[in-house]
Amino acid sequence: MQRGTFKLVETCAGTGDLIERGVVLRQVRYSVNRFQGMLEGSGMPVPGLHRIEGSIDVALSEDETRLVGAPLTLRLQDGRALAVTLVDRDGRILTEGHGPSRGCSCC
């Protein structure tokens, strides 16, 4: 089996909505890099394999620390929605997996 690599395919920044279970928690400023999984050697994309890294401008209160590690959605300024996981209280986000958001159409 060939190993894969990730290629930066998009960088975006703006103001969007941080959402938990369909409820908008707050508006946040974001900076996001989206990477596409690629097959080494051929340079062909691996459908659905992606990685999202970035940060949101959020200062969590003690009551909101439950959001670290929780499945969240970031609605971008252009209307797209990305499934994200808040990695720490400083606002770092990371998601790896299948499809552009939870519940991709391929599986």
N, CA, C and O atoms as CSV, one atom per row, in Angstrom:
chain,resi,resn,atom,element,x,y,z
A,1,MET,N,N,0.842,-1.179,0.000
A,1,MET,CA,C,0.000,0.000,0.000
A,1,MET,C,C,0.890,1.246,0.000
A,1,MET,O,O,1.857,1.321,0.758
A,2,GLN,N,N,0.566,2.208,-0.839
A,2,GLN,CA,C,1.336,3.434,-0.903
A,2,GLN,C,C,0.983,4.344,0.265
A,2,GLN,O,O,-0.159,4.386,0.724
A,3,ARG,N,N,1.991,5.070,0.733
A,3,ARG,CA,C,1.765,6.048,1.787
A,3,ARG,C,C,1.211,7.319,1.165
A,3,ARG,O,O,1.438,7.606,-0.011
A,4,GLY,N,N,0.483,8.072,1.973
A,4,GLY,CA,C,-0.066,9.330,1.492
A,4,GLY,C,C,0.598,10.519,2.144
A,4,GLY,O,O,1.229,10.419,3.197
A,5,THR,N,N,0.436,11.641,1.486
A,5,THR,CA,C,0.903,12.907,2.023
A,5,THR,C,C,-0.263,13.879,1.977
A,5,THR,O,O,-1.300,13.589,1.380
A,6,PHE,N,N,-0.094,15.011,2.596
A,6,PHE,CA,C,-1.123,16.037,2.560
A,6,PHE,C,C,-0.595,17.264,1.828
A,6,PHE,O,O,0.551,17.669,2.023
A,7,LYS,N,N,-1.438,17.849,0.985
A,7,LYS,CA,C,-1.074,19.029,0.209
A,7,LYS,C,C,-2.023,20.164,0.599
A,7,LYS,O,O,-3.240,19.984,0.632
A,8,LEU,N,N,-1.454,21.331,0.892
A,8,LEU,CA,C,-2.266,22.499,1.211
A,8,LEU,C,C,-3.069,22.890,-0.025
A,8,LEU,O,O,-2.489,23.155,-1.079
A,9,VAL,N,N,-4.392,22.930,0.089
A,9,VAL,CA,C,-5.240,23.265,-1.052
A,9,VAL,C,C,-6.039,24.548,-0.842
A,9,VAL,O,O,-6.586,25.105,-1.795
A,10,GLU,N,N,-6.107,25.020,0.411
A,10,GLU,CA,C,-6.883,26.237,0.652
A,10,GLU,C,C,-6.484,26.867,1.979
A,10,GLU,O,O,-6.234,26.172,2.964
A,11,THR,N,N,-6.430,28.172,1.984
A,11,THR,CA,C,-6.247,28.956,3.198
A,11,THR,C,C,-7.338,30.002,3.211
A,11,THR,O,O,-7.560,30.684,2.210
A,12,CYS,N,N,-8.020,30.137,4.330
A,12,CYS,CA,C,-9.049,31.162,4.410
A,12,CYS,C,C,-9.103,31.750,5.820
A,12,CYS,O,O,-8.698,31.112,6.792
A,13,ALA,N,N,-9.600,32.957,5.907
A,13,ALA,CA,C,-9.741,33.651,7.181
A,13,ALA,C,C,-10.965,34.543,7.089
A,13,ALA,O,O,-11.350,34.982,6.005
A,14,GLY,N,N,-11.566,34.804,8.227
A,14,GLY,CA,C,-12.740,35.671,8.246
A,14,GLY,C,C,-13.443,35.591,9.575
A,14,GLY,O,O,-12.850,35.241,10.595
A,15,THR,N,N,-14.714,35.921,9.548
A,15,THR,CA,C,-15.560,35.855,10.734
A,15,THR,C,C,-16.677,34.867,10.453
A,15,THR,O,O,-17.322,34.930,9.407
A,16,GLY,N,N,-16.904,33.955,11.386
A,16,GLY,CA,C,-17.933,32.944,11.198
A,16,GLY,C,C,-18.595,32.580,12.507
A,16,GLY,O,O,-18.367,33.214,13.537
A,17,ASP,N,N,-19.422,31.543,12.452
A,17,ASP,CA,C,-20.157,31.092,13.626
A,17,ASP,C,C,-19.588,29.789,14.151
A,17,ASP,O,O,-19.323,28.866,13.380
A,18,LEU,N,N,-19.397,29.709,15.475
A,18,LEU,CA,C,-19.019,28.469,16.139
A,18,LEU,C,C,-20.303,27.834,16.638
A,18,LEU,O,O,-21.066,28.449,17.383
A,19,ILE,N,N,-20.536,26.590,16.218
A,19,ILE,CA,C,-21.821,25.928,16.453
A,19,ILE,C,C,-21.599,24.616,17.193
A,19,ILE,O,O,-20.672,23.865,16.889
A,20,GLU,N,N,-22.466,24.352,18.170
A,20,GLU,CA,C,-22.473,23.062,18.864
A,20,GLU,C,C,-23.880,22.505,18.804
A,20,GLU,O,O,-24.824,23.143,19.272
A,21,ARG,N,N,-24.029,21.319,18.230
A,21,ARG,CA,C,-25.326,20.639,18.113
A,21,ARG,C,C,-26.411,21.552,17.529
A,21,ARG,O,O,-27.538,21.581,18.024
A,22,GLY,N,N,-26.062,22.291,16.479
A,22,GLY,CA,C,-27.031,23.128,15.791
A,22,GLY,C,C,-27.275,24.492,16.425
A,22,GLY,O,O,-28.027,25.297,15.875
A,23,VAL,N,N,-26.659,24.764,17.562
A,23,VAL,CA,C,-26.848,26.035,18.258
A,23,VAL,C,C,-25.599,26.908,18.084
A,23,VAL,O,O,-24.487,26.474,18.385
A,24,VAL,N,N,-25.790,28.130,17.600
A,24,VAL,CA,C,-24.672,29.060,17.448
A,24,VAL,C,C,-24.237,29.516,18.839
A,24,VAL,O,O,-25.016,30.106,19.588
A,25,LEU,N,N,-22.968,29.229,19.170
A,25,LEU,CA,C,-22.431,29.626,20.468
A,25,LEU,C,C,-21.978,31.075,20.459
A,25,LEU,O,O,-22.219,31.820,21.408
A,26,ARG,N,N,-21.308,31.472,19.356
A,26,ARG,CA,C,-20.805,32.842,19.224
A,26,ARG,C,C,-20.196,33.033,17.858
A,26,ARG,O,O,-19.928,32.073,17.135
A,27,GLN,N,N,-19.982,34.281,17.518
A,27,GLN,CA,C,-19.231,34.616,16.315
A,27,GLN,C,C,-17.758,34.633,16.675
A,27,GLN,O,O,-17.378,35.108,17.745
A,28,VAL,N,N,-16.924,34.107,15.773
A,28,VAL,CA,C,-15.486,34.046,16.017
A,28,VAL,C,C,-14.727,34.459,14.755
A,28,VAL,O,O,-15.216,34.292,13.638
A,29,ARG,N,N,-13.539,34.992,14.952
A,29,ARG,CA,C,-12.613,35.206,13.836
A,29,ARG,C,C,-11.857,33.900,13.681
A,29,ARG,O,O,-11.508,33.259,14.672
A,30,TYR,N,N,-11.601,33.501,12.439
A,30,TYR,CA,C,-10.927,32.231,12.198
A,30,TYR,C,C,-9.846,32.379,11.146
A,30,TYR,O,O,-9.849,33.302,10.331
A,31,SER,N,N,-8.927,31.439,11.196
A,31,SER,CA,C,-7.901,31.256,10.179
A,31,SER,C,C,-7.777,29.752,9.989
A,31,SER,O,O,-7.473,29.030,10.939
A,32,VAL,N,N,-8.008,29.276,8.773
A,32,VAL,CA,C,-8.085,27.835,8.514
A,32,VAL,C,C,-7.227,27.463,7.308
A,32,VAL,O,O,-7.227,28.156,6.291
A,33,ASN,N,N,-6.498,26.362,7.441
A,33,ASN,CA,C,-5.775,25.742,6.329
A,33,ASN,C,C,-6.405,24.382,6.080
A,33,ASN,O,O,-6.581,23.591,7.006
A,34,ARG,N,N,-6.748,24.111,4.812
A,34,ARG,CA,C,-7.334,22.814,4.455
A,34,ARG,C,C,-6.335,22.066,3.585
A,34,ARG,O,O,-5.843,22.588,2.586
A,35,PHE,N,N,-6.046,20.831,3.987
A,35,PHE,CA,C,-5.103,19.976,3.286
A,35,PHE,C,C,-5.849,18.799,2.679
A,35,PHE,O,O,-6.777,18.267,3.289
A,36,GLN,N,N,-5.448,18.392,1.480
A,36,GLN,CA,C,-6.026,17.238,0.783
A,36,GLN,C,C,-5.052,16.079,0.841
A,36,GLN,O,O,-3.860,16.262,0.589
A,37,GLY,N,N,-5.535,14.890,1.168
A,37,GLY,CA,C,-4.705,13.692,1.140
A,37,GLY,C,C,-4.353,13.337,-0.292
A,37,GLY,O,O,-5.221,13.324,-1.165
A,38,MET,N,N,-3.081,13.049,-0.537
A,38,MET,CA,C,-2.594,12.725,-1.880
A,38,MET,C,C,-1.796,11.423,-1.822
A,38,MET,O,O,-1.129,11.146,-0.826
A,39,LEU,N,N,-1.864,10.630,-2.881
A,39,LEU,CA,C,-1.055,9.417,-2.975
A,39,LEU,C,C,0.371,9.793,-3.348
A,39,LEU,O,O,0.594,10.524,-4.313
A,40,GLU,N,N,1.334,9.294,-2.584
A,40,GLU,CA,C,2.738,9.544,-2.914
A,40,GLU,C,C,3.064,8.900,-4.253
A,40,GLU,O,O,2.563,7.823,-4.573
A,41,GLY,N,N,3.882,9.548,-5.007
A,41,GLY,CA,C,4.293,9.009,-6.301
A,41,GLY,C,C,3.396,9.457,-7.428
A,41,GLY,O,O,3.881,9.991,-8.425
A,42,SER,N,N,2.096,9.251,-7.295
A,42,SER,CA,C,1.187,9.611,-8.383
A,42,SER,C,C,0.687,11.047,-8.272
A,42,SER,O,O,0.340,11.664,-9.279
A,43,GLY,N,N,0.648,11.573,-7.072
A,43,GLY,CA,C,0.121,12.919,-6.878
A,43,GLY,C,C,-1.386,13.013,-7.008
A,43,GLY,O,O,-1.945,14.109,-7.054
A,44,MET,N,N,-2.049,11.860,-7.067
A,44,MET,CA,C,-3.505,11.831,-7.190
A,44,MET,C,C,-4.148,12.046,-5.821
A,44,MET,O,O,-3.654,11.535,-4.816
A,45,PRO,N,N,-5.256,12.807,-5.778
A,45,PRO,CA,C,-5.935,13.020,-4.499
A,45,PRO,C,C,-6.622,11.740,-4.019
A,45,PRO,O,O,-7.081,10.925,-4.819
A,46,VAL,N,N,-6.681,11.588,-2.711
A,46,VAL,CA,C,-7.416,10.490,-2.090
A,46,VAL,C,C,-8.794,11.058,-1.747
A,46,VAL,O,O,-8.905,11.901,-0.857
A,47,PRO,N,N,-9.851,10.608,-2.444
A,47,PRO,CA,C,-11.177,11.191,-2.221
A,47,PRO,C,C,-11.572,11.154,-0.743
A,47,PRO,O,O,-11.504,10.113,-0.089
A,48,GLY,N,N,-11.982,12.310,-0.242
A,48,GLY,CA,C,-12.484,12.399,1.127
A,48,GLY,C,C,-11.438,12.510,2.212
A,48,GLY,O,O,-11.779,12.845,3.346
A,49,LEU,N,N,-10.173,12.243,1.911
A,49,LEU,CA,C,-9.143,12.310,2.953
A,49,LEU,C,C,-8.651,13.746,3.071
A,49,LEU,O,O,-8.105,14.310,2.123
A,50,HIS,N,N,-8.851,14.326,4.246
A,50,HIS,CA,C,-8.495,15.724,4.433
A,50,HIS,C,C,-7.983,15.973,5.847
A,50,HIS,O,O,-8.104,15.127,6.733
A,51,ARG,N,N,-7.415,17.147,6.028
A,51,ARG,CA,C,-6.962,17.612,7.334
A,51,ARG,C,C,-7.240,19.108,7.378
A,51,ARG,O,O,-6.923,19.839,6.440
A,52,ILE,N,N,-7.833,19.550,8.471
A,52,ILE,CA,C,-8.110,20.962,8.665
A,52,ILE,C,C,-7.355,21.406,9.912
A,52,ILE,O,O,-7.508,20.819,10.983
A,53,GLU,N,N,-6.543,22.444,9.763
A,53,GLU,CA,C,-5.787,23.012,10.872
A,53,GLU,C,C,-6.057,24.502,10.908
A,53,GLU,O,O,-6.306,25.120,9.873
A,54,GLY,N,N,-6.010,25.068,12.077
A,54,GLY,CA,C,-6.175,26.513,12.165
A,54,GLY,C,C,-6.435,26.964,13.575
A,54,GLY,O,O,-6.100,26.292,14.551
A,55,SER,N,N,-7.048,28.133,13.648
A,55,SER,CA,C,-7.357,28.680,14.966
A,55,SER,C,C,-8.590,29.564,14.876
A,55,SER,O,O,-8.927,30.106,13.823
A,56,ILE,N,N,-9.244,29.685,16.011
A,56,ILE,CA,C,-10.359,30.613,16.151
A,56,ILE,C,C,-10.042,31.523,17.324
A,56,ILE,O,O,-9.371,31.126,18.276
A,57,ASP,N,N,-10.530,32.738,17.240
A,57,ASP,CA,C,-10.304,33.723,18.287
A,57,ASP,C,C,-11.386,33.523,19.342
A,57,ASP,O,O,-12.472,34.096,19.259
A,58,VAL,N,N,-11.066,32.702,20.332
A,58,VAL,CA,C,-12.043,32.399,21.372
A,58,VAL,C,C,-11.318,32.304,22.712
A,58,VAL,O,O,-10.258,31.688,22.827
A,59,ALA,N,N,-11.911,32.921,23.701
A,59,ALA,CA,C,-11.396,32.808,25.066
A,59,ALA,C,C,-12.457,32.066,25.861
A,59,ALA,O,O,-13.528,32.606,26.138
A,60,LEU,N,N,-12.156,30.831,26.225
A,60,LEU,CA,C,-13.142,30.008,26.915
A,60,LEU,C,C,-13.178,30.316,28.401
A,60,LEU,O,O,-12.142,30.447,29.053
A,61,SER,N,N,-14.390,30.429,28.922
A,61,SER,CA,C,-14.558,30.570,30.363
A,61,SER,C,C,-14.397,29.183,30.991
A,61,SER,O,O,-14.349,28.180,30.279
A,62,GLU,N,N,-14.317,29.128,32.285
A,62,GLU,CA,C,-14.201,27.838,32.981
A,62,GLU,C,C,-15.381,26.925,32.640
A,62,GLU,O,O,-15.203,25.713,32.517
A,63,ASP,N,N,-16.579,27.488,32.486
A,63,ASP,CA,C,-17.773,26.704,32.145
A,63,ASP,C,C,-17.717,26.142,30.736
A,63,ASP,O,O,-18.390,25.156,30.439
A,64,GLU,N,N,-16.922,26.756,29.861
A,64,GLU,CA,C,-16.880,26.337,28.462
A,64,GLU,C,C,-15.733,25.384,28.141
A,64,GLU,O,O,-15.582,24.999,26.981
A,65,THR,N,N,-14.929,24.992,29.105
A,65,THR,CA,C,-13.821,24.079,28.822
A,65,THR,C,C,-14.322,22.739,28.301
A,65,THR,O,O,-13.547,21.988,27.708
A,66,ARG,N,N,-15.585,22.422,28.503
A,66,ARG,CA,C,-16.178,21.190,27.965
A,66,ARG,C,C,-16.128,21.171,26.438
A,66,ARG,O,O,-16.240,20.109,25.826
A,67,LEU,N,N,-15.959,22.348,25.820
A,67,LEU,CA,C,-15.909,22.429,24.362
A,67,LEU,C,C,-14.605,21.886,23.791
A,67,LEU,O,O,-14.554,21.519,22.617
A,68,VAL,N,N,-13.544,21.829,24.603
A,68,VAL,CA,C,-12.277,21.263,24.139
A,68,VAL,C,C,-12.498,19.771,23.898
A,68,VAL,O,O,-12.865,19.035,24.813
A,69,GLY,N,N,-12.272,19.334,22.664
A,69,GLY,CA,C,-12.464,17.936,22.293
A,69,GLY,C,C,-13.863,17.593,21.818
A,69,GLY,O,O,-14.094,16.492,21.317
A,70,ALA,N,N,-14.798,18.517,21.969
A,70,ALA,CA,C,-16.187,18.259,21.559
A,70,ALA,C,C,-16.339,18.472,20.049
A,70,ALA,O,O,-15.634,19.295,19.464
A,71,PRO,N,N,-17.262,17.729,19.419
A,71,PRO,CA,C,-17.516,17.944,17.986
A,71,PRO,C,C,-18.242,19.270,17.784
A,71,PRO,O,O,-19.337,19.476,18.308
A,72,LEU,N,N,-17.619,20.168,17.016
A,72,LEU,CA,C,-18.188,21.483,16.743
A,72,LEU,C,C,-18.256,21.708,15.242
A,72,LEU,O,O,-17.656,20.965,14.465
A,73,THR,N,N,-18.976,22.715,14.848
A,73,THR,CA,C,-19.053,23.125,13.451
A,73,THR,C,C,-18.638,24.583,13.375
A,73,THR,O,O,-19.045,25.402,14.199
A,74,LEU,N,N,-17.829,24.893,12.385
A,74,LEU,CA,C,-17.449,26.267,12.112
A,74,LEU,C,C,-18.080,26.661,10.787
A,74,LEU,O,O,-17.712,26.132,9.738
A,75,ARG,N,N,-19.038,27.599,10.833
A,75,ARG,CA,C,-19.650,28.090,9.602
A,75,ARG,C,C,-18.817,29.266,9.125
A,75,ARG,O,O,-18.727,30.297,9.792
A,76,LEU,N,N,-18.206,29.093,7.950
A,76,LEU,CA,C,-17.329,30.115,7.396
A,76,LEU,C,C,-18.126,31.290,6.844
A,76,LEU,O,O,-19.333,31.198,6.623
A,77,GLN,N,N,-17.434,32.373,6.633
A,77,GLN,CA,C,-18.035,33.597,6.120
A,77,GLN,C,C,-18.735,33.369,4.785
A,77,GLN,O,O,-19.726,34.036,4.487
A,78,ASP,N,N,-18.226,32.425,3.967
A,78,ASP,CA,C,-18.835,32.164,2.657
A,78,ASP,C,C,-19.999,31.170,2.726
A,78,ASP,O,O,-20.558,30.798,1.694
A,79,GLY,N,N,-20.365,30.739,3.942
A,79,GLY,CA,C,-21.516,29.858,4.115
A,79,GLY,C,C,-21.189,28.386,4.273
A,79,GLY,O,O,-22.038,27.616,4.723
A,80,ARG,N,N,-19.977,27.971,3.914
A,80,ARG,CA,C,-19.600,26.571,4.102
A,80,ARG,C,C,-19.498,26.257,5.586
A,80,ARG,O,O,-19.218,27.132,6.405
A,81,ALA,N,N,-19.731,24.988,5.917
A,81,ALA,CA,C,-19.631,24.536,7.304
A,81,ALA,C,C,-18.571,23.441,7.393
A,81,ALA,O,O,-18.587,22.484,6.619
A,82,LEU,N,N,-17.654,23.591,8.341
A,82,LEU,CA,C,-16.596,22.604,8.562
A,82,LEU,C,C,-16.746,21.978,9.934
A,82,LEU,O,O,-16.944,22.674,10.930
A,83,ALA,N,N,-16.652,20.660,9.978
A,83,ALA,CA,C,-16.607,19.958,11.262
A,83,ALA,C,C,-15.217,20.178,11.834
A,83,ALA,O,O,-14.220,19.909,11.164
A,84,VAL,N,N,-15.142,20.665,13.068
A,84,VAL,CA,C,-13.857,20.941,13.700
A,84,VAL,C,C,-13.864,20.437,15.136
A,84,VAL,O,O,-14.913,20.218,15.741
A,85,THR,N,N,-12.659,20.261,15.656
A,85,THR,CA,C,-12.477,19.933,17.066
A,85,THR,C,C,-11.561,20.979,17.663
A,85,THR,O,O,-10.482,21.249,17.136
A,86,LEU,N,N,-11.991,21.564,18.759
A,86,LEU,CA,C,-11.177,22.528,19.486
A,86,LEU,C,C,-10.155,21.737,20.290
A,86,LEU,O,O,-10.524,20.934,21.147
A,87,VAL,N,N,-8.874,21.960,20.018
A,87,VAL,CA,C,-7.798,21.173,20.605
A,87,VAL,C,C,-7.393,21.699,21.984
A,87,VAL,O,O,-7.003,20.928,22.861
A,88,ASP,N,N,-7.489,23.022,22.165
A,88,ASP,CA,C,-7.087,23.596,23.450
A,88,ASP,C,C,-7.886,24.859,23.735
A,88,ASP,O,O,-8.660,25.317,22.894
A,89,ARG,N,N,-7.697,25.412,24.914
A,89,ARG,CA,C,-8.428,26.611,25.336
A,89,ARG,C,C,-7.971,27.859,24.589
A,89,ARG,O,O,-8.633,28.895,24.650
A,90,ASP,N,N,-6.845,27.768,23.886
A,90,ASP,CA,C,-6.329,28.921,23.146
A,90,ASP,C,C,-6.969,29.075,21.775
A,90,ASP,O,O,-6.696,30.051,21.076
A,91,GLY,N,N,-7.819,28.126,21.375
A,91,GLY,CA,C,-8.541,28.251,20.115
A,91,GLY,C,C,-7.962,27.497,18.937
A,91,GLY,O,O,-8.379,27.719,17.800
A,92,ARG,N,N,-7.000,26.600,19.186
A,92,ARG,CA,C,-6.444,25.819,18.075
A,92,ARG,C,C,-7.459,24.758,17.661
A,92,ARG,O,O,-8.029,24.072,18.509
A,93,ILE,N,N,-7.682,24.626,16.343
A,93,ILE,CA,C,-8.618,23.625,15.831
A,93,ILE,C,C,-7.893,22.637,14.928
A,93,ILE,O,O,-6.903,22.972,14.278
A,94,LEU,N,N,-8.407,21.413,14.903
A,94,LEU,CA,C,-7.823,20.347,14.101
A,94,LEU,C,C,-8.902,19.322,13.791
A,94,LEU,O,O,-9.693,18.953,14.659
A,95,THR,N,N,-8.925,18.870,12.554
A,95,THR,CA,C,-9.810,17.787,12.151
A,95,THR,C,C,-9.101,16.984,11.078
A,95,THR,O,O,-8.520,17.547,10.151
A,96,GLU,N,N,-9.150,15.675,11.206
A,96,GLU,CA,C,-8.640,14.777,10.168
A,96,GLU,C,C,-9.709,13.760,9.884
A,96,GLU,O,O,-10.428,13.336,10.789
A,97,GLY,N,N,-9.822,13.365,8.637
A,97,GLY,CA,C,-10.759,12.304,8.360
A,97,GLY,C,C,-11.331,12.317,6.977
A,97,GLY,O,O,-10.719,12.779,6.013
A,98,HIS,N,N,-12.528,11.794,6.917
A,98,HIS,CA,C,-13.251,11.588,5.681
A,98,HIS,C,C,-14.274,12.686,5.481
A,98,HIS,O,O,-14.985,13.062,6.413
A,99,GLY,N,N,-14.348,13.193,4.279
A,99,GLY,CA,C,-15.385,14.145,3.912
A,99,GLY,C,C,-15.146,15.541,4.442
A,99,GLY,O,O,-14.403,15.713,5.409
A,100,PRO,N,N,-15.760,16.547,3.829
A,100,PRO,CA,C,-15.581,17.928,4.244
A,100,PRO,C,C,-16.269,18.268,5.561
A,100,PRO,O,O,-15.908,19.249,6.211
A,101,SER,N,N,-17.240,17.480,5.956
A,101,SER,CA,C,-17.913,17.680,7.240
A,101,SER,C,C,-18.375,16.321,7.736
A,101,SER,O,O,-18.241,15.321,7.030
A,102,ARG,N,N,-18.908,16.280,8.926
A,102,ARG,CA,C,-19.384,15.014,9.471
A,102,ARG,C,C,-20.443,14.429,8.560
A,102,ARG,O,O,-21.312,15.147,8.066
A,103,GLY,N,N,-20.374,13.135,8.339
A,103,GLY,CA,C,-21.355,12.480,7.509
A,103,GLY,C,C,-21.126,12.655,6.023
A,103,GLY,O,O,-22.021,13.098,5.303
A,104,CYS,N,N,-19.937,12.312,5.559
A,104,CYS,CA,C,-19.684,12.447,4.120
A,104,CYS,C,C,-20.569,11.488,3.344
A,104,CYS,O,O,-21.092,10.524,3.905
A,105,SER,N,N,-20.736,11.749,2.060
A,105,SER,CA,C,-21.663,10.965,1.246
A,105,SER,C,C,-21.062,9.646,0.765
A,105,SER,O,O,-21.764,8.844,0.148
A,106,CYS,N,N,-19.772,9.404,1.035
A,106,CYS,CA,C,-19.150,8.183,0.497
A,106,CYS,C,C,-19.239,6.996,1.455
A,106,CYS,O,O,-18.914,5.878,1.055
A,107,CYS,N,N,-19.654,7.190,2.668
A,107,CYS,CA,C,-19.711,6.047,3.594
A,107,CYS,C,C,-20.880,6.143,4.538
A,107,CYS,O,O,-21.070,5.263,5.378
